[in-house]
Amino acid sequence: MNLSCPPRLTSVALFFLMATRALPAVNLISNGSFESPSLPVGAHYHLPTGALGAWQTTVDGTFEIWSNPTSWSEALDGKQHLELQDAHDAVYQIFPTTIGQAYSLIFFHSPRPTFDTTPSVSLNWAVIATFPELGSLISSFSWQEFRTTFVA
């Protein structure tokens, strides 16, 4: 799964990818709320590739993590969230799937206040969804759920 976005983008939290069969749902995405490593509250940090476990990025090898620095930028779950800043920024995880198995992808996203963007979601690098975010209309984060299913 790959989430990418245009200039001065979006913040992302709570990535979940679950197998959807009769068995109990299993989250295949690790560190979905970007809470590890735990960072001091009140600032944002640029972390190197590998610092967020299975997460990888196309952004010059760094992740931008915000740790609830202000009331307008609070994370939806926990105290940290990831911010994407450029049209070519993407974060992703690689995980095994079973051919023919149905999966649900669920995550929450918010535009950065004052910035309009149109992020996209990709599976195997093929765009499966885009959605406009009107950050120019908000003064604090406005977390929205994205949900889709797919068959491997």
C-alpha positions, 0 to 999 in steps of 0.5 A: 500500500502506498499513500502519496500526495501533492504539495504541502500535504496531508497528515496520516494516522492509523493505517490498517490492512486486514484479511477479511475472511471468516477468521478474526481480522488481523492487522497486517500493518505495523506501527500504524499510528506512528507511535514508535519510536516515542518522541517528546511532545511539542515538536516535529522530527525528521527521522531516517529510514528504518526508524519507523520499523516496516514503513518505507518512504520515497522522500529522500530517506526521511519521515516527518513525524509530528508529536502534538506540537499544537492544539491544531495539529493533534494526532487522531490516535496516540500523540504522533502522526506522519506528514507528507509534504510533496507531490512525490512523497509516499510512505508504504509497507510491503507485506505478504498476501494470499492470492484470492484473499479479500483485504480491507484497507482503512486509514485516517487522513487530514489535510494540513490546515490552509493547504488544499491537496489531492492525495492518492492511494496505490496498491502495487503502485497502481492508483486505486483512489484519489480524494481532494482535501480542502485544508483551506477551509479548516483551522485545525486537523480534520481527520477523515476515514478512508476505507476500501477492499481489494482481492490479492 
